[in-house]
Structure formats: structure tokens, C-alpha cells
Amino acid sequence: MQHVKQLNRLVMLKENLTFNDLPEMVGRLYEKIESLENALKESLAKEPSVKENLHVPMTVEEVCSYLGISKSSFYYKAKQGGIPVIKQGKHLFVYRDELDKWLETGRKSQVPLSIEEEHGQILAATRRKAKPREL
């Protein structure tokens, strides 16, 4: 509200502005620019930091330390189809974001799905009518 009043005063002064008023006007403009810079700095400081990329492959050892389980437990759960693993040659890898999703599915209460996941489930559950046969 204060800025609106100041702008109104500047508009009114613009008509009656003289060369002698320039230093005062430049001072006011400098103060306004400084206040805008401070507001912008505060706004940027409040924004959350950039999210870390979680789609990072992890080795068996990293997964075991992340989950706090032994290697034999890891291999057992991977063989049973529990842990989402990717096999490349002799090595097994797990993406951290997929591992976190797998952990979330083990919860008792259902975690809300993202829009893309929900859309995929709806499309998978929709049955389409068969085309009629032409004789």
C-alpha cells in the first residue's frame, strides 16, 4: 500500500518535476531498488533447495548398508522378486528411487500415487470391448 502511495506522488511530481528535484528523485529510486533487491533476496532464501537426483544406481553393498540387512538377505529378497534389481552381467544394481518406492509399498497404510502412476493403473484396469466380427 505504501508503494502505491509513493507511485501516486511520483506521478503527480512528474508533471511538476524540475532539474533541482532530480537528486531527490534519484535518491528515492535508489531506495526503492534497494528494497526490491532485499525482498528478492529474502524470497530466494525461502525457496527450497534443488532436489537431489535419487535415480542413482546402487551396488549390493550400498543397498545392504542402506537397508541394514546382510548380503544373504538381500540376495534372498532379490530372488523372491521383492527388491527391484537390475542385472548387468554378473552384477546386480538397484536404483535408489525404486528402492524407496519398494519400501513405501511395504507400509500398512496406502501412500497416495502420483498422477502418472494413477493414470497408468486406470488404463491397465480399463477393459476394452472386442471388435465385432465381420461375416
N, C-alpha and C positions, 0 to 999 in steps of 0.2 A: 504494500500500500504506500509505503514511504517512497519507493521508486517511482510510482505513478505520479505522486505529487511533485517530485523533483522534475520529472519529464514535462509535466504541465508548466512548471515555472520556466524550464528551458525553452519551451515553445513560445511562451509569452515573451521571454527575454530575447529570443531570436529576432523578433521584429524590432526591438529597441537596442540591439547589440551594437556596441561601438568598439573601436580599436582599443580603448582603455580597459574594456571589460574582458579582453582576451586572456590575460594572465589568470584571472579568477576562473574563467570557464575551463581553461586547460587544467587548472588545479582540480576542479570538480570532476572533469573527465578522468583524470589520473586516479582519483579516489574511487570512482565507480569501476574502473578497470581493475584496480587492485582488489576491490570487494568481490568482483566476479571471479577473479583468479582464485581467491581464498575459498569461495563457495565451490568452485570446480575441484580444487584440491581436496576439500572435505568430502565431496560426493564420490570422487575416485577412491578415497581411502576407505569409504564404507562398502564399496563393491567387493564381492567375494573374489578370492584369487582364482586364477585359471585352474581348472580341474586337471588332476594328474591323469595321464593316459594309463588305463588299467588293462588294456588289451595287450598284455606283455606275456610272452611265453615263460613258463617256469619249469625248471628241471625237477626231477623226482625229489632230490634232496631239499630244494627250496619249498616244494609243496609239503613235504613231511614236516619241516620246521614251521611252516605257516600254519598247518593244521595241528601240529603237536602229536603226530602219530608216527609209528615205526614204518620202515620201508615195506615190511611184510604186510602190514595192514593196508598200506597204500596199494600194493600190487593185488591184494585180495579184492579190495573195493573196485579197482580198475577192471579186474577180470569179470566181476559180477555185473559190471555196467553201471556202477554207482558214480564214480568220479569221471567227469568228461575228459578223456585223454585223447591225444593225437599222437599216432605212432609215425615216426620218421626214421625208417631203417631200424636200427636196434634201439633207438632212444624213444622215450615217452616224454611228451610235453603237455602241459596244462596251461591254458590262458587264465590269468588271474580273475578277469571279469566273469568268465564262465564258471570258475570255481566258486566265486562269491554267489552267483545265481544258484548253483547247485546247493550251496549251504543254505540259502534262503528257502529253497523248496523243502528242506527238512523241517521247517518250522511247523508248529501246530496250527497257528493262525495263518490264513492266506494273505500274502503280500499283494497289493494291487499291481496289476500288469501295466506295462507301458501301452500306449495306443497301438503301436505296431504289433506287439505280441497279441493284444486282444483282437485286433483285426485279423491276424493270421488264424487265431483259434476259431473265429466266427466263419471265416472262409472254409476252413477244414471241416467244420461241423455242418455246413450247408450241403444238403443233398440236391442234386440236380435231376430234373426229370429226364428220362430217356427219350430220345427222338423216336417218333412213331415210324414204324416200318412202312416202306412203300412197296406195294404189291404190283 
